[in-house]
Amino acid sequence: MWFRQVAQVFYNLIRLNLEVAQHLLHKVLWNHKERKRIVLHLRLIRRRTLYLGDMGNALVRILNKFCN
């Protein structure tokens, strides 16, 4: 359950500050044992952001970088 919360925190960070979010995502996702679960929830969030227009496009680009 906490993986969903972690993913949501990153999603909110991306909306606030793309540069800070990228740095934190890189550190957490590459150093964390549960990376796959966090990425799974980020993918779910990415699907929801596809409907947000230009802001959604920016979010999707960044999430794609970390989800692939």
C-alpha positions in Angstrom: 0.0 0.0 0.0 2.8 2.4 0.8 4.1 2.1 -2.7 1.1 3.9 -4.0 1.7 6.7 -1.5 5.4 7.0 -2.6 4.3 7.1 -6.3 1.8 9.8 -5.4 4.4 11.9 -3.6 6.6 11.7 -6.7 3.7 12.7 -8.9 3.0 15.7 -6.7 6.7 16.6 -6.7 6.8 16.5 -10.5 3.8 18.8 -10.7 5.6 21.3 -8.4 9.2 21.1 -9.5 10.3 18.9 -12.4 14.1 19.2 -11.7 13.8 18.3 -8.0 11.5 15.4 -8.8 13.9 14.0 -11.4 16.8 14.1 -8.9 14.8 12.4 -6.2 13.2 9.8 -8.5 16.7 8.9 -9.8 18.1 8.4 -6.3 15.1 6.5 -4.8 14.4 4.3 -7.8 18.0 3.2 -8.3 18.7 2.6 -4.6 15.5 1.1 -3.5 14.8 -2.7 -3.2 11.1 -2.1 -4.1 11.8 -0.1 -7.2 9.5 -2.3 -9.4 6.5 -1.7 -7.2 7.0 2.0 -7.1 7.4 2.1 -10.9 4.2 0.1 -11.3 2.2 2.7 -9.4 4.0 5.5 -11.3 2.8 3.8 -14.5 -0.8 3.8 -13.2 -0.4 7.5 -12.4 1.1 8.1 -15.9 -2.0 6.6 -17.5 -4.2 9.0 -15.6 -2.1 12.0 -16.6 -2.6 11.4 -20.3 -5.8 13.3 -20.0 -4.3 16.5 -18.5 -3.3 18.3 -21.7 0.1 20.1 -21.8 0.9 19.6 -18.1 0.0 15.9 -18.6 2.4 15.6 -21.5 5.3 17.0 -19.4 4.5 14.6 -16.6 4.2 11.7 -19.0 7.7 12.5 -20.5 9.3 12.4 -17.1 7.5 9.4 -15.9 8.4 7.5 -19.1 12.1 8.2 -18.3 11.8 6.4 -15.0 9.2 3.8 -15.8 11.0 2.2 -18.8 
